[in-house]
């Protein structure tokens, strides 16, 4: 008796994601910007094929003003912006 089969070996997650830019700068955002308005988009690449890049804002998001789409890297306005409340 003879048996044939395939073995698929997955990619090991051994490469950290690398951002395509060191610094991302957004244009000036008006206080009256609409909720969900696009601020900027960040992008990271990962050599590991089995490890899709996901994004999250970890700190510095004063007043929970922004959110990042975890799969696209698009940073958007989440809450009404108030210049005076973040500069006081």
C-alpha positions as CSV (number, residue, x, y, z in Angstrom):
1,X,0.0,0.0,0.0
2,X,1.2,3.5,-0.8
3,X,0.1,6.8,0.6
4,X,0.8,10.3,-0.7
5,X,0.2,13.5,1.3
6,X,1.3,17.1,1.5
7,X,2.7,18.9,4.6
8,X,2.3,22.6,4.7
9,X,4.8,24.3,7.0
10,X,3.7,27.8,8.2
11,X,5.9,30.8,8.5
12,X,7.3,31.5,12.0
13,X,6.5,34.9,13.4
14,X,10.2,36.0,13.7
15,X,10.3,39.4,12.0
16,X,8.9,42.5,13.6
17,X,6.8,44.9,11.5
18,X,8.6,47.9,10.1
19,X,6.9,51.2,9.5
20,X,7.3,52.6,6.0
21,X,8.1,56.1,7.5
22,X,9.9,57.0,10.8
23,X,7.6,60.0,11.4
24,X,4.0,60.6,10.2
25,X,2.7,64.1,10.1
26,X,-0.9,65.1,9.7
27,X,-2.1,68.3,8.1
28,X,-3.7,70.8,10.5
29,X,-7.1,69.5,11.6
30,X,-9.9,72.1,12.3
31,X,-11.7,71.9,15.6
32,X,-15.0,71.4,13.7
33,X,-13.7,68.3,11.8
34,X,-16.4,65.7,11.3
35,X,-16.3,62.5,13.3
36,X,-14.6,59.8,11.2
37,X,-12.6,62.5,9.2
38,X,-9.3,61.0,8.0
39,X,-6.3,62.5,9.8
40,X,-3.5,60.4,8.3
41,X,-2.6,56.8,7.5
42,X,0.3,54.8,8.9
43,X,1.7,51.7,7.2
44,X,3.9,48.9,8.5
45,X,5.2,45.9,6.6
46,X,5.9,42.5,8.0
47,X,8.0,39.9,6.3
48,X,6.1,37.1,8.1
49,X,3.4,36.0,5.7
50,X,1.2,34.4,8.4
51,X,1.2,37.5,10.6
52,X,-1.0,40.4,9.4
53,X,-0.1,43.8,10.8
54,X,-2.6,45.3,13.2
55,X,-2.6,48.8,14.6
56,X,-3.6,50.3,18.0
57,X,-3.1,53.7,19.7
58,X,-1.3,52.9,23.0
59,X,-0.8,56.4,24.5
60,X,-1.0,60.1,23.9
61,X,-4.6,60.1,22.6
62,X,-5.8,63.1,24.8
63,X,-9.5,63.1,25.3
64,X,-9.9,59.9,23.3
65,X,-10.0,62.2,20.3
66,X,-8.8,59.8,17.7
67,X,-9.0,56.1,16.7
68,X,-7.1,53.9,14.4
69,X,-8.6,51.3,12.1
70,X,-6.8,48.3,13.3
71,X,-6.3,46.6,9.9
72,X,-5.8,49.7,7.6
73,X,-3.8,52.1,9.8
74,X,-6.1,55.0,9.0
75,X,-6.3,57.4,11.9
76,X,-9.6,59.2,12.2
77,X,-11.4,61.7,14.4
78,X,-13.4,59.9,17.1
79,X,-14.7,62.7,19.3
80,X,-15.2,66.5,18.8
81,X,-11.9,68.2,19.0
82,X,-11.4,71.1,21.5
83,X,-8.1,72.9,21.2
84,X,-8.5,74.7,24.5
85,X,-9.1,71.5,26.5
86,X,-5.8,69.9,25.3
87,X,-3.6,73.0,25.6
88,X,-4.7,74.2,29.1
